[in-house]
Amino acid sequence: MKSIVLYIIILHVYCIKTCFAQESDKLTVGEKAPGLVLASTNNSILSFSFPYQNKVTLLFFWSSSVAKSKENIYKYKRILAKYSDIGYKTCDGFELISVALQSDKNAWNQDLIKYDLLNINNCIAQRGYNDLFVIRYKLTETPASFLIDETGRIVEINPDIKTIISFLDQKRNVELSTDIQTQLTGTIKYGAGVLSPLANQRICFLNEKRDTLQTTILNDKGGFAIKNINTTASLYLYLFPNPSISDEQTVFLTSENGEIVSPFKKNDNKAYEYHLLDAEMPYLKPMADEPAIKNPSDKSIKDLYMSGQIFKGKETIVPKESMVALNQMVARLKEHPKTYVEIISHTDSNGDAKSNSSLTTKQSVAIAAYLTSKGIAKSRLKPIGKGEDEPVNACKDGVNCSETEHHQNRRTEFKFYTQ
């Protein structure tokens, strides 16, 4: 009798533990996302608590040793580039946090360089799933991702790309350009390190039903140019099997200037496919037709120049009241990813010329740093300080001028161009 009672007690305890384990096996939508404290690059430590800076956040867990976990990295970067700061109704932007679950830190550093991830929030959990903070996410495999809203609540678990974009589109309050892009240009390259152009091969553009819309032959540099195509619809790129491409090599879609957009997927028939994202279309816009920016609120974008007073005086920190205009510029630059900017700051003749030259250089660098913090690549920005050398009036050294006249010379010019 005692043995039966003992068996019942053990069975009861087992059921309780099992049921509890099942209930807590996974995080669920609506729960608050647990905080993270993890090692980052340069032996630093990053701490994240949710809500995170009143932003929508995509928390992405991956591993260098799991090829599948890296398939969406380029897509996530494109979404971040477009949506990090375009203006939202209830939040202050979109952020991406990358967490590698692996003990091999060298392989992680190599992948950060390979996938150009050094400009985002990168962390590594060298104890993997058993890390003190990662364990609270109850993961069993990579990749794993959590879309977290500005209140810190999980709104999607392992969302696909379309779901992420749809969620962000619903929250934004700044409409981007409504111009419909009808041309696509780019190049196809392949390799396992150094990339080579995939020349003289047929590439097909398909719709969602996999019907062929257009086909063309890649030129000797792997380039293609397509006209009269509806880029607002779902588009797929298709390449036929190629025996010259080994299993160790990857096929990439790149922009005209060679910037990697994303790798192709190899299907069971050894053909290559890629589903183009809306956020990627501007990267495939013909460079010859790339417009420059006149005014961030002007959707026509026809001129190459704009000027404004970012700094009231001779400070070198971007004032809050100027951030609104700069944020609008960020949105426009994200619409036109092939546009580059010269940031040219000027000041008045008060003070010595050498100090004024140094001042305006620091001002332009500060503006460039702000734009970079909002997701604009540093390589697209060229800060220049002109000091007091180019006044817009007669107020040079030795000339008696009013404060209003001096104020006119304290300005920043933005010159937009394509390479």
N, C-alpha and C positions, 0 to 999 in steps of 0.2 A: 504493500500500500504506500509506504514511504517512497519507494522508488518511483511509483506512478505519479505521486504528488511532485516529487523533485523533477521528473520529466516534464510535467505540465508547466512548472515554474520556469524551467530552462527554455521550453518552447515559447512561453509567453514573452520572456525577455528577448529571445531571438527575433520574434515577430515585431516587437517594439523597435529594436535596433534596425531591423530590415526596413520597416515602414519609414522610420525616420531618415534612414540613408536614402531611400527612394525619393522622399519628399525634398531632401536637400541636395539631391544629386546634381542639379543644374540651377544656375541663376535663371530667373524668369523676367519677362517684360514687366515693367512697373517697379521693380526693385531699385533701390538706390545703389549705384555703382560703388564698389569698395575702393578706397584710396590705394595709392601705390607709392612706395619709396624704393627706388632702384638705382643701380649704377648706370652711368651714362658715359659718353665719350670723354676723353681727357681725364679719366679717373674722378670725375665729378659725380655728385649724387643729385638725382631729380626727384622731387616729391609732387605728387598729383592728388588732389582731393576733388571730389565732385559734389556740387557743380564746379566746373573748371573755368574760371574767368568769365562767367556768364556766356559761355560758348557751347555750341553743339560740338560734340567730340566723337571721332571714330577711334576707338581703342583697338589696335590690331596686334594680335599675337602670331608670331611666325618663327621659323628656324632656318638657318642656313643649310641644314642637312636635309630639309624637306622641300623638294623642288616645287610641289604643289602649293606650298604656303607662300611662294613668291610670285605667283601668277598675276596677282592683282596689284602689285606694288606700283607699276607705272600708272595704272588707272587711278589709284588713290592719289598719286601725285598730281595728276591732271585735275581731279576734283578739287584738291586743296588749292591749286593755282587759281582756279576759277572762282571758288566759293569761299575762300578764307575770309574775305572782307568786302562783300558787295552791298552791304546794307540789309539789315534784317528788322523785322517788326518787334521781336521780343528778346533777341539775343545780340551779342556783340561780335559774332563771327563764327567761323568753323575751324576746328583744329584737328590734327592727326597726331596720335601718339603711337609709336611703334615699339613693341616689346619683343625682343628675341629670347626664346627659351632654349638656351644651350650653354654648355660649359666652355666651348671653344671660342674664346674672345677674338683670336686672330682671324678666324673665318668670318666672324661677325663684322669686324672692321673692314675686311676685304669687300664684303657685300655692301656695306654702307657706301664705299667708294664706287663699286660697280654699278649700283642702282641710283647713285647720286642722292643719297638720303641724308647727307650731313647737315642740311639746312632745316630739318624737322626735328621734333622731339623723339630722340632715340634712347631706348633703355635696353639693358640686358639682365636677364635673371639666370645666373649661372647654375643655380640649383633646379632650373626648369620648373616643372609643375609643382615641385615641393617647396618652392620659394615661399618665405613667410607671408608675403603679400599676394603673390600670384595664386597661391592655394585657395584664396577666398573666391576666386573666379571659377573654381571647380572644373578645370579644363582636363580633357583626356586626349586631345589631339590638336595639331595645328594644320591649317590656319584656323583661327577663331577670331571673331570680331564682335564688337559691341558698339552700337550707335547710341550715344548718351546725350540727352537734351540739356538745355541750359539750366534746368533745375536739378540735374544730377541723376535723373532717372533713366533707366535703360528703356529705350523705345523699340529697338530691334536687336535681335541676336543673329549673327552671321547674315547680315543683309546683303542682297546682291547690289550691283552697281546702280541699277535702275531705281531701286528702293531708296538708296542714299540720296541720289540726285532729286528724286521726287520729294523727299522729305525737306531738303534744303530749299527747293523751289517754292514750296508752300510757305516757307518762313520769310522769304526775302521780300523787301519792299522797294528795291531799286531794280527797275526793268533794264536789262541790257539791250543791246542793239536788236532791233526787230528786222534788220536787213537779212534776207534769205541768201545764204551762200549757195552758189550753183556750180562752183568750180573746186576741184581738188587737185593738188599737186603734192608730190612727195617722192621718196626713194625707198627701195627695198634693198636691205643689206643682210648679210649672214656671216657667221663666224663664231668662234669661241674665244674671244679676246679682241684681236684686231679684226674689224669688219670689212668685208669686201662687197662691192655692188653685185646684185643678182641681175646680170645683164641678159637682154634678149629673150626673156621668158614672158609668156602670156599671163596677165592678171585680170581677174573678173570681178566686177562689182555686182553684188547680188542684193535682192530685197529680202524681207523677213521670211518669205516663202521659199527662198533660195532660187528664185527666178533670176536669170541673168539680165541685168539692166544695160551694162556696157562692158566691153572688153578692150584691152589695149596691150601692146607689146612694150615691155620695159626697154628703155634705151641702153646704150653701152655703159652708162653710169648708174643703172638701176632705177632711173627716173620714170615717172608717169605723169600725165596731165589729162584730166577728165573735165569736160564741160557739160552744161545743161543736165545736171543731176540734182535731184532733190535731197539736200543734206539734212532736211528736217525729218526724213523717214529713216527707219532702221536700215543701215547699210552694212554689208559684210564684204570683206576682201577675201578672195580665194586664189590660191596658187596651186597649180598641179604638182604632183610628186616630182621630185628632182633627185636623181641618183647621185649627183655631184655634191649634195649636201649630206654630211655624215650625221649620225645620231647625236654626236657630241656638239654639233653646231646648232645655233639658234638663228631663226629668221626674224628680222626686225623691220617694222615700219618706222621710217624716220621722216622728218620734215625736209624741205628743200635744202636747208642749211646743215643737215646731218644730225639734228637733235632727235634722239630716240623718243618715239611716241609710245610704242609698246611692242612686245614680241608676239609673233603668231603662235597659234596652237596647232600642233600636229595631230590630225585625226587618225582613225583606224586604217584609213586607206593611204596614209602617208602623204596626204595633201595638207596644205596649210590654210588656216582660216583665221580671220580676225573680225570682231564686231566693233565697229567704230562708235565711240561715245560722242555725244553732243559737245562735251567739254573739249574734245580733241579736234573738232572741225577747224577752229581758227589756226591751229598749227599746220594745217594742210591747205591753207589759203594761199593762192599764188603770190609770191613776193612782189612781183611787178605791180600787182593791184593793191598791195597793202597800203591803206590810207594812214596818214599821220593824224595827229590830234591837235585841234585848234583850242577847243574849250571842253572840259570834261562833261559839261551838260549839253553840249552841242552834238547831236547825233549825226550830223552831216560829215564832220571831220574832214575838212578839205585843206586847211592851211598847215604850215609847218612850224608855227611859232605861237607862244603865248607868254604873257608876262604878268607878274603879280607881286604883291608885297607880303611875303611869308613872315618876315621878321619886322617888328615895329621899330626896333633900334639896332643896337650892336650886340644883341645876345646871340648865342650859338645853340640854343635849345629850341626845337620847334614848338611854338606856342599852341595851346589847345585850340584856340580859335582858328588856326590855320589848318588844323587836321581835317576839318570837314571837306575843304577844297581838295586837299591831298588825297583823301579817301575816295572822292569822286574820280580823281585822276587814276588811282589804283584800279578802280572798276573798269575804266576805259582801256588801260594798259593790258588788263587781263583779257579783254575782248580782242586785242590786237597783239598777240605774243611775239610777233616779229618786229615790233616797233621798239626803237632805242631812243634814249633821252639824254641830251646834254643839259645839265643843271648848272646855270651860270648866275652866280650871285654878284651883286654890285653894292657899293656903299657910297657915302658922301665923302667930301674932302676933309672933314674934321679928323684931326689926328695925323700921324705920319703915314706915308704911303706903304711902308713895309708892314706895319701892323694892320693896316686896312686890307692888304692883300691876304695876309694870314687869316684875318677875321672872315673874309668872304669865302675862302677855301673851306674853313671849318663849317660855315653855314651850309654850303652846298653838300659837304660830306654828311652833315646832320640830316638834311632832307633825303639824301640817298639812303642813309641808314633807316630812316622812317619808312620809306617805300619798300626797302628790302624786308623790314619786319612785317610788312603786310603781304608778302608773298611775291614781290617783284624780284627777279633774279638780279644779283649784283652786276652781272656781266652786261646787263642792258642799260646801266646807268653810268654816266660820266660826270662826276662833280668837278666844277671849274670855279675858281675864285678870280674875279677881275679887279678887286679892290676899288680904288677911286679912279681908275684909268679911263672909264667910258661913261661920263656923266651925260644925262639927257638934256642938260641945260649948260649955262656958262659957269656954273659953280665949281671952279677949280681952285687950287691953292692960291691964296692971296686975293680972292674975289669975295667981297662982302655979300652974303646971301641970307635970305630969310630962312626960318626953320621949315616953312612949306616947300621952299625950293630944294633944301637939303633932303627933305623927306622924299621928293620925287626920285632922287638918285639911289635911295635904299630900296632895291628891288631884286627880284629873282626872275630870270628868263628861262623858259623851257623850250628847247629846240628838239623836235621829233623827226626821226628819219629811219629808213630801213637800210640794211646792209646788202 
